[in-house]
């Protein structure tokens, strides 16, 4: 009985190995469940990302043709030099120099060229590929080789013309004022010549005077090349306004009267008036009080002197105290005398006809003279007159049949002159008609 009871009691005794087995089984089931759960989320809940496309290798770059290697020699022609000499100094072979000169000769007057630049371009073998000669910004020549040999031609240079209004105010001189306005001396001289019959710009200018110019300016791209036609000018001193409108080949005031009068205001560009017209002046050399029936214009030796009006040379040579002197006879009983000249103008001799503004001589100090100057005298009906106070006949008017055309042009230019500020406008070919810019 005791043994049986002992065996029954063993049925309820704790078995450690069996408990471990159950715990391991539980862990395995839980792990399987979690793995399945995560797989379910991965495949059915999270959106799938398509695999990236296979990388495409870059297309091979076709080999480029090797550009021919060129060699360039650059040079310039001195103002008093020659193209031949300049090319020789660059050690350019004689055969190429001869070819360049022979090809350019029909196109270029080598006696008149004043400098320039060039480019001599060859291949690696030294054969000429191209030659470029730039005589000026607007005069360019090229020599190139084609199937028939080397050909020379003048290159067309595109230019642009702009109609510009220039304004300025006198502070010391017209040259200074024009420079302050950003313009160059050629415009100053042209402006002064248009008004030469109305204003003596070497004597009459005053501080505060104002001027306006409507002028064409020619450009190569952004590079200024030169001035073109002046279409209108204006000069104002106080309430007095002088205007000039270009019509055909001349300039006229608003009423159609030519600005060009029979006589110029002065016979040269001078520095100052060293002696005025006087009936009683102390002579600087002879002493005593003597009349001085002329005006002395001090100017540098060699300054050109021009005829103040059309006329005929009645005397040309040495005249005692006046030294070298030219005397001209003009219409309406006028005569003019020019003394102390260093030399005479080209072709000036007795009996020759001269035109207004023609050079008749050059400033000197011959005869009884204390320094370089011009002794200028004016005679009317055999009586000496004061050149600074003489009133000369007005210019000729426009013909009646052309007045309406002139008025249209005048009105178009007055629009420009009366504007308050300076401005410009590009001119297309054929767009200026009767002074109006379309």
C-alpha positions as CSV (number, residue, x, y, z in Angstrom):
1,X,0.0,0.0,0.0
2,X,2.8,2.3,0.8
3,X,4.4,1.8,-2.6
4,X,1.2,2.5,-4.4
5,X,0.7,5.8,-2.6
6,X,4.2,6.8,-3.4
7,X,3.6,6.3,-7.2
8,X,0.3,8.2,-7.1
9,X,2.1,11.1,-5.4
10,X,4.6,11.3,-8.3
11,X,1.8,12.3,-10.8
12,X,1.6,15.7,-9.2
13,X,5.3,16.3,-8.7
14,X,6.8,19.5,-10.6
15,X,8.6,18.6,-13.8
16,X,11.1,21.4,-14.8
17,X,12.0,20.0,-18.2
18,X,8.4,20.0,-19.3
19,X,7.9,23.7,-18.2
20,X,10.9,24.8,-20.3
21,X,9.6,23.0,-23.3
22,X,6.3,24.8,-23.1
23,X,8.0,28.2,-22.6
24,X,10.1,27.6,-25.7
25,X,7.1,26.7,-27.7
26,X,5.4,29.9,-26.6
27,X,8.3,32.0,-27.7
28,X,8.5,30.3,-31.1
29,X,4.8,30.9,-31.7
30,X,5.0,34.6,-30.7
31,X,8.0,35.2,-32.9
32,X,6.3,33.5,-35.9
33,X,3.3,35.7,-35.3
34,X,5.4,38.9,-35.2
35,X,7.3,38.0,-38.4
36,X,4.1,37.2,-40.2
37,X,2.6,40.5,-39.0
38,X,5.5,42.5,-40.3
39,X,5.5,40.7,-43.6
40,X,1.8,41.5,-44.0
41,X,2.5,45.2,-43.4
42,X,5.5,45.3,-45.7
43,X,3.7,43.6,-48.7
44,X,0.2,44.9,-48.4
45,X,0.3,48.2,-46.5
46,X,3.6,50.0,-47.4
47,X,3.5,51.1,-51.1
48,X,6.1,49.4,-53.1
49,X,8.9,51.4,-54.8
50,X,9.7,50.3,-58.3
51,X,13.3,49.3,-58.8
52,X,15.4,52.0,-60.5
53,X,15.8,51.6,-64.3
54,X,19.2,50.2,-65.3
55,X,21.7,52.9,-65.9
56,X,22.1,53.9,-69.6
57,X,25.6,54.5,-70.6
58,X,26.2,58.1,-72.0
59,X,26.2,58.3,-75.8
60,X,29.7,58.5,-77.1
61,X,30.7,62.0,-78.2
62,X,31.6,62.1,-81.9
63,X,35.2,63.2,-82.4
64,X,35.4,66.8,-83.6
65,X,37.5,67.8,-86.5
66,X,40.6,69.5,-85.4
67,X,40.6,73.2,-86.2
68,X,43.5,74.4,-88.3
69,X,46.1,76.2,-86.3
70,X,46.6,79.8,-87.5
71,X,49.3,82.3,-86.8
72,X,48.6,86.0,-86.8
73,X,51.1,88.9,-87.1
74,X,49.7,92.3,-86.2
75,X,51.3,95.7,-87.1
76,X,50.6,99.3,-87.9
77,X,51.7,101.7,-90.6
78,X,53.3,104.9,-89.3
79,X,51.8,108.2,-90.4
80,X,54.8,108.9,-92.7
81,X,55.7,105.3,-93.3
82,X,54.5,102.8,-95.9
83,X,52.8,99.4,-95.8
84,X,55.7,97.8,-97.5
85,X,58.2,99.1,-94.9
86,X,56.0,98.0,-92.0
87,X,55.5,94.5,-93.4
88,X,59.2,94.2,-94.0
89,X,60.0,95.1,-90.4
90,X,57.8,92.3,-89.3
91,X,60.0,89.8,-91.3
92,X,57.1,88.8,-93.6
93,X,58.4,87.0,-96.6
94,X,58.9,89.2,-99.7
95,X,56.6,87.0,-101.9
96,X,53.7,87.7,-99.6
97,X,54.5,91.5,-99.4
98,X,54.5,91.7,-103.2
99,X,51.2,89.8,-103.4
100,X,49.6,92.1,-100.8
101,X,50.7,95.3,-102.4
102,X,49.7,94.1,-105.9
103,X,46.2,93.0,-104.8
104,X,45.5,96.2,-102.8
105,X,47.0,98.6,-105.4
106,X,43.8,98.8,-107.5
107,X,41.8,99.6,-104.4
108,X,44.1,101.8,-102.2
109,X,45.9,105.0,-103.1
110,X,49.1,104.3,-101.1
111,X,50.3,107.9,-101.6
112,X,47.4,109.2,-99.6
113,X,47.2,106.7,-96.8
114,X,48.0,108.1,-93.3
115,X,48.7,105.2,-91.1
116,X,46.5,102.2,-90.4
117,X,46.7,98.7,-88.9
118,X,46.8,95.2,-90.3
119,X,46.7,91.5,-89.6
120,X,48.7,88.9,-91.5
121,X,47.2,85.5,-90.9
122,X,48.9,82.2,-92.0
123,X,48.6,78.5,-91.5
124,X,51.2,76.3,-89.8
125,X,53.0,75.9,-93.2
126,X,53.3,79.7,-93.5
127,X,50.8,80.0,-96.3
128,X,48.7,83.2,-96.4
129,X,45.1,82.6,-95.2
130,X,43.9,86.2,-94.8
131,X,45.3,89.7,-94.8
132,X,43.2,92.6,-93.2
133,X,44.2,96.2,-93.7
134,X,42.3,98.9,-91.7
135,X,43.2,102.3,-93.1
136,X,40.5,103.9,-90.9
137,X,37.5,102.6,-88.9
138,X,35.4,102.9,-92.0
139,X,38.0,101.8,-94.6
140,X,38.9,98.2,-94.3
141,X,40.3,95.9,-97.0
142,X,40.6,92.1,-96.9
143,X,42.6,89.6,-99.0
144,X,41.5,86.0,-99.0
145,X,42.1,82.9,-101.0
146,X,39.3,81.2,-103.0
147,X,39.3,78.6,-105.7
148,X,40.6,81.1,-108.2
149,X,43.4,82.4,-106.1
150,X,43.8,85.4,-103.8
151,X,41.0,88.1,-104.0
152,X,41.1,91.6,-102.5
153,X,38.0,93.6,-101.7
154,X,36.9,96.5,-99.6
155,X,34.8,95.4,-96.7
156,X,31.4,97.0,-96.2
157,X,31.3,98.7,-92.8
158,X,27.8,99.2,-91.4
159,X,27.3,102.7,-90.0
160,X,24.5,104.3,-88.1
161,X,23.5,108.0,-88.3
162,X,21.9,109.7,-85.4
163,X,20.3,113.2,-85.4
164,X,21.5,114.8,-82.2
165,X,20.8,118.0,-80.4
166,X,23.8,119.6,-78.6
167,X,23.3,122.4,-76.0
168,X,25.9,124.4,-74.1
169,X,26.7,127.6,-72.3
170,X,29.8,129.8,-72.7
171,X,32.1,130.1,-69.7
172,X,35.3,131.2,-71.3
173,X,35.3,130.3,-75.0
174,X,33.2,128.4,-77.6
175,X,35.8,125.6,-77.8
176,X,35.7,125.1,-74.0
177,X,31.9,125.1,-74.0
178,X,31.6,122.6,-76.8
179,X,34.2,120.4,-75.1
180,X,32.2,120.6,-71.8
181,X,29.1,119.4,-73.8
182,X,31.1,116.3,-74.8
183,X,31.8,117.3,-78.4
184,X,34.9,117.7,-80.5
185,X,36.7,120.6,-82.2
186,X,35.4,119.8,-85.8
187,X,31.9,120.6,-84.6
188,X,33.1,123.8,-82.9
189,X,34.7,125.0,-86.1
190,X,31.8,124.1,-88.3
191,X,29.4,125.8,-86.0
192,X,31.5,129.0,-85.9
193,X,31.8,129.0,-89.7
194,X,28.0,128.9,-90.1
195,X,27.6,132.0,-88.0
196,X,30.8,133.7,-89.1
197,X,28.8,136.5,-90.8
198,X,26.8,137.2,-87.7
199,X,29.2,136.6,-84.8
200,X,33.0,137.0,-84.3
201,X,33.6,134.1,-82.0
202,X,37.1,135.5,-81.1
203,X,35.7,138.8,-79.9
204,X,31.9,138.8,-79.5
205,X,31.4,135.8,-77.1
206,X,30.3,136.6,-73.5
207,X,30.0,134.4,-70.4
208,X,26.5,133.1,-70.1
209,X,25.8,133.0,-73.9
210,X,24.0,129.8,-74.9
211,X,24.1,127.7,-78.1
212,X,22.3,124.8,-79.7
213,X,23.2,122.6,-82.6
214,X,21.2,119.9,-84.4
215,X,23.7,117.7,-86.1
216,X,24.1,114.2,-87.6
217,X,26.6,112.0,-85.7
218,X,27.9,108.9,-87.5
219,X,28.7,105.7,-85.5
220,X,30.2,102.3,-86.1
221,X,28.4,100.3,-83.4
222,X,29.1,102.4,-80.2
223,X,32.2,104.0,-81.7
224,X,31.8,107.6,-82.8
225,X,33.3,108.1,-86.3
226,X,32.6,111.7,-87.4
227,X,30.0,114.5,-87.7
228,X,27.6,114.7,-90.6
229,X,25.4,117.5,-91.7
230,X,24.5,120.3,-89.3
231,X,20.7,120.9,-89.8
232,X,20.2,123.9,-87.5
233,X,22.1,126.2,-85.1
234,X,21.1,128.7,-82.5
235,X,23.1,131.3,-80.5
236,X,21.6,133.4,-77.7
237,X,22.9,136.4,-75.9
238,X,20.4,137.8,-73.5
239,X,17.2,138.5,-75.5
240,X,19.0,138.3,-78.9
241,X,18.7,135.0,-80.6
242,X,20.4,134.1,-83.9
243,X,19.2,131.0,-85.7
244,X,20.3,129.2,-88.8
245,X,18.3,126.6,-90.7
246,X,20.0,124.5,-93.4
247,X,18.2,124.6,-96.7
248,X,19.9,123.0,-99.7
249,X,23.5,124.1,-99.5
250,X,23.1,127.2,-97.3
251,X,21.9,128.4,-94.0
252,X,19.1,130.9,-93.5
253,X,17.4,132.7,-90.7
254,X,13.8,132.1,-89.8
255,X,12.6,134.6,-92.4
256,X,14.5,132.9,-95.2
257,X,17.4,135.4,-95.4
258,X,20.8,133.8,-96.0
259,X,23.2,134.0,-93.1
260,X,26.0,134.4,-95.6
261,X,26.7,138.1,-96.1
262,X,29.1,139.8,-98.5
263,X,31.7,140.3,-95.7
264,X,33.0,138.1,-92.9
265,X,33.2,139.6,-89.4
266,X,37.0,138.9,-89.2
267,X,39.7,137.7,-91.6
268,X,41.3,135.0,-89.3
269,X,41.2,133.1,-86.0
270,X,43.0,135.5,-83.7
271,X,44.0,135.6,-80.0
272,X,43.2,139.2,-79.3
273,X,42.9,142.7,-80.8
274,X,46.1,144.4,-80.1
275,X,45.2,147.8,-81.6
276,X,41.9,149.2,-82.7
277,X,40.8,151.7,-85.4
278,X,41.9,155.2,-84.3
279,X,42.5,158.6,-85.8
280,X,45.1,159.4,-83.2
281,X,47.4,156.6,-81.9
282,X,50.9,156.7,-80.5
283,X,53.0,154.8,-83.0
284,X,54.9,152.0,-81.2
285,X,58.0,152.2,-83.5
286,X,58.1,155.7,-85.1
287,X,56.7,157.5,-82.1
288,X,54.5,160.5,-82.2
289,X,50.7,160.5,-82.6
290,X,49.5,159.1,-85.9
291,X,46.2,157.8,-87.2
292,X,45.7,154.0,-87.3
293,X,43.1,153.2,-89.9
294,X,42.9,149.5,-89.3
295,X,42.6,146.8,-86.7
296,X,45.6,144.8,-85.5
297,X,44.8,141.1,-84.8
298,X,47.5,139.4,-82.7
299,X,47.9,135.7,-83.6
300,X,50.6,133.1,-83.8
301,X,53.0,133.2,-86.8
302,X,51.7,131.2,-89.7
303,X,48.0,131.6,-88.8
304,X,46.0,131.4,-92.1
305,X,44.4,134.7,-93.2
306,X,41.4,134.5,-95.5
307,X,39.6,136.9,-97.8
308,X,36.6,138.5,-96.1
309,X,34.7,138.6,-99.4
310,X,34.8,137.6,-103.0
311,X,37.2,139.9,-104.9
312,X,40.2,140.5,-107.1
313,X,43.8,140.9,-106.0
314,X,45.0,144.4,-106.9
315,X,48.3,144.3,-105.1
316,X,50.5,141.5,-103.8
317,X,54.0,142.2,-102.6
318,X,56.2,144.4,-100.3
319,X,54.7,147.7,-99.3
320,X,57.1,149.6,-97.1
321,X,56.1,149.7,-93.4
322,X,53.3,147.2,-94.1
323,X,55.8,144.5,-95.1
324,X,54.2,141.8,-97.2
325,X,50.7,143.0,-98.1
326,X,47.7,141.9,-100.1
327,X,45.0,144.3,-101.3
328,X,41.7,143.1,-102.6
329,X,39.0,144.9,-104.5
330,X,35.3,144.0,-103.9
331,X,31.9,144.9,-105.1
332,X,30.1,148.1,-104.1
333,X,33.2,150.2,-103.7
334,X,34.9,148.1,-101.0
335,X,38.6,147.3,-100.7
336,X,40.4,145.3,-97.9
337,X,44.1,145.4,-97.0
338,X,46.1,142.7,-95.2
339,X,49.6,143.7,-93.9
340,X,52.7,142.2,-92.2
341,X,52.2,138.8,-93.8
342,X,55.0,136.2,-93.4
343,X,54.1,134.8,-96.8
344,X,51.3,134.7,-99.4
345,X,48.7,132.1,-99.9
346,X,48.9,129.5,-102.7
347,X,48.4,131.1,-106.2
348,X,47.9,134.6,-104.8
349,X,49.2,137.2,-107.2
350,X,48.0,140.4,-108.8
351,X,44.9,140.0,-111.0
352,X,43.7,136.7,-109.5
353,X,40.1,136.3,-108.4
354,X,39.6,135.0,-104.9
355,X,36.5,133.7,-103.1
356,X,35.3,134.5,-99.6
357,X,37.3,132.5,-96.9
358,X,40.0,131.6,-99.4
359,X,43.5,131.7,-97.7
360,X,45.4,134.7,-99.1
361,X,48.4,134.7,-96.7
362,X,49.7,133.9,-93.2
363,X,50.4,136.0,-90.1
364,X,53.9,137.4,-89.8
365,X,55.8,140.4,-88.5
366,X,57.3,141.9,-91.7
367,X,57.7,145.7,-92.1
368,X,57.3,148.0,-89.2
369,X,56.0,145.5,-86.6
370,X,56.7,144.8,-83.0
371,X,55.3,141.2,-83.1
372,X,53.3,138.7,-85.2
373,X,49.9,140.2,-86.1
374,X,47.7,141.1,-89.0
375,X,47.1,144.8,-89.9
376,X,43.6,144.6,-91.4
377,X,42.1,147.7,-93.1
378,X,38.7,148.4,-94.8
379,X,38.1,151.0,-97.5
380,X,34.7,152.1,-98.8
381,X,34.6,154.6,-101.7
382,X,38.3,155.6,-101.0
383,X,37.6,156.3,-97.3
384,X,39.0,154.2,-94.5
385,X,36.2,152.6,-92.4
386,X,36.2,150.9,-88.9
387,X,35.9,147.2,-89.7
388,X,34.4,146.5,-86.2
389,X,31.6,149.0,-86.7
390,X,30.8,148.7,-90.4
391,X,27.3,147.4,-91.3
392,X,27.5,145.2,-94.4
393,X,24.6,144.4,-96.8
394,X,22.4,141.5,-95.6
395,X,22.4,138.1,-97.4
396,X,20.1,137.1,-100.2
397,X,16.6,135.8,-99.5
398,X,15.2,132.4,-100.7
399,X,13.3,132.6,-103.9
400,X,9.6,133.0,-103.5
401,X,8.8,129.8,-105.2
402,X,10.7,127.8,-102.5
403,X,9.5,129.6,-99.4
404,X,6.8,127.1,-98.6
405,X,9.2,124.2,-98.8
406,X,11.7,126.2,-96.6
407,X,8.9,126.9,-94.0
408,X,8.2,123.2,-93.6
409,X,11.8,122.5,-93.0
410,X,12.2,125.4,-90.7
411,X,9.2,124.4,-88.6
412,X,10.6,120.8,-88.3
413,X,14.0,122.1,-87.1
414,X,12.4,124.6,-84.6
415,X,10.8,121.7,-82.9
416,X,14.2,120.4,-82.2
417,X,15.8,123.7,-81.2
418,X,12.9,124.7,-78.9
419,X,13.1,121.4,-76.9
420,X,14.1,121.9,-73.3
421,X,16.8,119.2,-73.2
422,X,19.3,117.6,-75.5
423,X,18.3,114.4,-77.2
424,X,19.0,112.2,-80.2
425,X,17.2,110.0,-82.7
426,X,18.4,107.3,-85.0
427,X,18.0,108.2,-88.7
428,X,17.0,105.5,-91.0
429,X,18.0,105.9,-94.6
430,X,15.6,108.2,-96.5
431,X,13.7,109.2,-93.3
432,X,14.7,112.9,-93.3
433,X,12.3,114.8,-95.5
434,X,11.9,118.5,-95.4
435,X,13.7,118.7,-92.1
436,X,11.2,116.4,-90.4
437,X,12.3,113.3,-88.6
438,X,9.7,110.6,-89.0
